[in-house]
């Protein structure tokens, strides 16, 4: 993580949560599927 000033840091959710690459990919897939279901569900 990169410090950006006054105690704030910049980084990814993966870094913050200590996820492996596989775990981060799983989370991203779940988010994408959830969004797709909401969009398609709203259209029917």
DSSP file (Angstrom, degrees, kcal/mol; ACC not computed):
  #  RESIDUE AA STRUCTURE BP1 BP2  ACC     N-H-->O    O-->H-N    N-H-->O    O-->H-N    TCO  KAPPA ALPHA  PHI   PSI    X-CA   Y-CA   Z-CA
    1    1 A X              0   0    0      0, 0.0     2,-0.5     0, 0.0    10,-0.2   0.000 360.0 360.0 360.0 149.5    0.0    0.0    0.0
    2    2 A X  E     -A   10   0A   0      8,-3.0     8,-3.6     2,-0.0     2,-0.3  -0.907 360.0-130.2-110.7 126.8    1.1    3.5   -0.8
    3    3 A X  E     -A    9   0A   0     -2,-0.5     6,-0.3     6,-0.3     3,-0.1  -0.586  22.9-179.2 -74.6 131.2    0.9    6.3    1.8
    4    4 A X  E     -     0   0A   0      4,-2.4     5,-0.2    -2,-0.3    -1,-0.1   0.358  52.8 -74.6-114.8   3.8   -0.8    9.4    0.3
    5    5 A X  E >  S+A    8   0A   0      3,-1.0     3,-2.3     0, 0.0    -1,-0.3  -0.159 101.6  40.2 121.4 150.1   -0.7   11.7    3.3
    6    6 A X  T 3  S-     0   0    0      1,-0.3     3,-0.1    -2,-0.1    -3,-0.0   0.812 129.7 -52.3  50.4  39.7   -2.2   12.4    6.7
    7    7 A X  T 3  S+     0   0    0      1,-0.3     2,-0.3     0, 0.0    -1,-0.3   0.436 107.4 128.0  82.6  -1.4   -2.4    8.7    7.6
    8    8 A X  E <   -A    5   0A   0     -3,-2.3    -4,-2.4     2,-0.0    -3,-1.0  -0.659  38.8-164.9 -89.1 144.5   -4.3    7.8    4.4
    9    9 A X  E     -A    3   0A   0     -2,-0.3     2,-0.4    -6,-0.3    -6,-0.3  -0.932  11.0-141.3-127.3 154.2   -3.0    4.9    2.3
   10   10 A X  E     +A    2   0A   0     -8,-3.6    -8,-3.0    -2,-0.3     2,-0.3  -0.947  42.6 116.9-115.2 132.7   -3.8    3.9   -1.3
   11   11 A X        -     0   0    0     -2,-0.4     2,-0.2   -10,-0.2    -2,-0.0  -0.977  56.4 -77.9-174.6-179.9   -4.2    0.3   -2.3
   12   12 A X     >  -     0   0    0     -2,-0.3     4,-2.4     1,-0.1     5,-0.1  -0.478  36.1-115.0 -92.0 163.8   -6.4   -2.4   -3.6
   13   13 A X  H  > S+     0   0    0      1,-0.2     4,-2.7     2,-0.2     5,-0.2   0.860 118.4  59.8 -62.0 -35.2   -9.1   -4.3   -1.8
   14   14 A X  H  >>S+     0   0    0      1,-0.2     5,-2.0     2,-0.2     4,-1.1   0.924 108.0  43.1 -59.7 -45.4   -6.9   -7.4   -2.5
   15   15 A X  H  45S+     0   0    0      3,-0.2     3,-0.2     2,-0.2    -2,-0.2   0.923 114.1  50.7 -66.0 -44.4   -4.1   -5.8   -0.5
   16   16 A X  H  <5S+     0   0    0     -4,-2.4    -2,-0.2     1,-0.2    -1,-0.2   0.901 119.2  35.8 -60.8 -43.3   -6.3   -4.6    2.3
   17   17 A X  H  <5S-     0   0    0     -4,-2.7    -1,-0.2    -5,-0.1    -2,-0.2   0.543 106.0-123.7 -90.7  -8.2   -8.0   -8.0    2.8
   18   18 A X  T  <5 +     0   0    0     -4,-1.1    -3,-0.2    -5,-0.2     2,-0.2   0.874  49.4 169.8  68.7  37.7   -4.9  -10.0    2.1
   19   19 A X      < -     0   0    0     -5,-2.0    -1,-0.2    -6,-0.2     2,-0.1  -0.511  32.7-123.9 -83.2 149.2   -6.5  -12.0   -0.7
   20   20 A X     >  -     0   0    0     -2,-0.2     4,-2.4     1,-0.1     5,-0.2  -0.353  34.4-102.2 -76.3 169.5   -4.7  -14.3   -3.1
   21   21 A X  H  > S+     0   0    0      1,-0.2     4,-2.2     2,-0.2     5,-0.2   0.896 124.7  51.2 -60.6 -39.5   -5.0  -13.7   -6.8
   22   22 A X  H  > S+     0   0    0      2,-0.2     4,-2.1     1,-0.2    -1,-0.2   0.903 110.2  48.3 -66.0 -41.4   -7.5  -16.6   -7.0
   23   23 A X  H  > S+     0   0    0      2,-0.2     4,-2.2     1,-0.2    -2,-0.2   0.902 111.4  49.9 -65.9 -40.8   -9.6  -15.2   -4.2
   24   24 A X  H  X S+     0   0    0     -4,-2.4     4,-2.3     2,-0.2    -2,-0.2   0.897 110.3  50.5 -64.5 -40.5   -9.6  -11.7   -5.7
   25   25 A X  H  X S+     0   0    0     -4,-2.2     4,-2.2     2,-0.2    -2,-0.2   0.888 109.2  52.0 -63.9 -39.7  -10.7  -13.2   -9.1
   26   26 A X  H  X S+     0   0    0     -4,-2.1     4,-2.4     2,-0.2    -2,-0.2   0.927 110.1  48.1 -62.2 -45.9  -13.5  -15.1   -7.4
   27   27 A X  H  X S+     0   0    0     -4,-2.2     4,-2.3     1,-0.2    -2,-0.2   0.923 111.5  50.0 -61.6 -45.0  -14.8  -12.0   -5.7
   28   28 A X  H  X S+     0   0    0     -4,-2.3     4,-2.3     1,-0.2    -1,-0.2   0.888 110.5  50.5 -61.8 -39.4  -14.7  -10.0   -9.0
   29   29 A X  H  X S+     0   0    0     -4,-2.2     4,-2.5     2,-0.2    -1,-0.2   0.913 110.0  49.7 -64.6 -43.5  -16.6  -12.8  -10.8
   30   30 A X  H  X S+     0   0    0     -4,-2.4     4,-2.3     2,-0.2    -2,-0.2   0.898 111.0  49.6 -62.6 -40.9  -19.3  -12.8   -8.1
   31   31 A X  H  X S+     0   0    0     -4,-2.3     4,-2.3     2,-0.2    -2,-0.2   0.928 111.8  48.3 -64.0 -45.3  -19.6   -9.0   -8.3
   32   32 A X  H  X S+     0   0    0     -4,-2.3     4,-2.2     1,-0.2    -2,-0.2   0.904 112.6  48.3 -63.1 -42.1  -20.0   -9.2  -12.1
   33   33 A X  H  X S+     0   0    0     -4,-2.5     4,-2.5     2,-0.2    -1,-0.2   0.904 110.4  51.4 -65.2 -41.3  -22.5  -12.0  -11.9
   34   34 A X  H  X S+     0   0    0     -4,-2.3     4,-2.2     1,-0.2    -2,-0.2   0.918 111.0  47.8 -61.9 -43.8  -24.6  -10.1   -9.3
   35   35 A X  H  X S+     0   0    0     -4,-2.3     4,-2.4     1,-0.2    -1,-0.2   0.908 111.7  50.5 -63.8 -41.7  -24.6   -7.0  -11.5
   36   36 A X  H  X S+     0   0    0     -4,-2.2     4,-2.7     1,-0.2     5,-0.3   0.901 110.2  49.3 -63.9 -41.5  -25.7   -9.0  -14.5
   37   37 A X  H  X S+     0   0    0     -4,-2.5     4,-2.6     2,-0.2    -1,-0.2   0.911 111.7  49.1 -65.6 -41.2  -28.5  -10.7  -12.7
   38   38 A X  H  X S+     0   0    0     -4,-2.2     4,-1.7    -5,-0.2    -2,-0.2   0.920 114.0  45.3 -64.2 -43.0  -29.8   -7.4  -11.4
   39   39 A X  H  X S+     0   0    0     -4,-2.4     4,-0.9     2,-0.2    -2,-0.2   0.947 118.7  41.2 -65.7 -49.0  -29.7   -5.8  -14.8
   40   40 A X  H  < S+     0   0    0     -4,-2.7     4,-0.5     1,-0.2     3,-0.2   0.842 113.2  54.2 -70.1 -33.3  -31.3   -8.7  -16.6
   41   41 A X  H >< S+     0   0    0     -4,-2.6     3,-0.8    -5,-0.3    -1,-0.2   0.857 105.3  53.7 -67.9 -34.2  -33.8   -9.2  -13.8
   42   42 A X  H 3< S+     0   0    0     -4,-1.7    -1,-0.2     1,-0.2    -2,-0.2   0.749 104.6  56.5 -71.2 -23.9  -34.9   -5.6  -14.0
   43   43 A X  T 3<        0   0    0     -4,-0.9    -1,-0.2    -3,-0.2    -2,-0.2   0.561 360.0 360.0 -85.0  -9.2  -35.6   -6.0  -17.7
   44   44 A X    <         0   0    0     -3,-0.8    -1,-0.2    -4,-0.5    -2,-0.2   0.414 360.0 360.0-111.4 360.0  -38.0   -8.9  -17.3
